[in-house]
Amino acid sequence: MRNETVTSSGQYVKHRVLVRFVKLLDVVAVTAVFALIWTKFYQNHVYGVPFYYWGNWAVILLYAVLYFYLTRVYRGFLLHLSRISELIYSQFLAAVLANALIYIVLYLLIRKLPALLPMLLCLIMDLAVIILWTTLAHTWHSRCFARKK
């Protein structure tokens, strides 16, 4: 009896670690899209002296934290409860809000209106990453951790 509890407990821990890793992959992928847009279009336009190493990482980390918490608020990580379309909608809504908030931060850093087209490009690329991640993660989760009847 005790071995069954340890085994099921071990499987539960394995499940949680794997699911958290998959969620982390989503945040990293969406943040990588923003990091690309930031480095190509915005980093050299900061008022005064442009950011260098730590300043760039601070802006990228701010975006990652915003996206992560907004996705959690809108329940974009609930692979076991939501349909693919619901997850895509939740994550895209979080990406839109994160991009809007970062656009305000960019306005404060640049001290004039930043170009809007790179942010729209970022949203389109975010949507592609979100659709790909959600489809793959939901399929993986339903195959590996299907409910036992």
Disulfide bonds with the S-S distance in Angstrom:
none
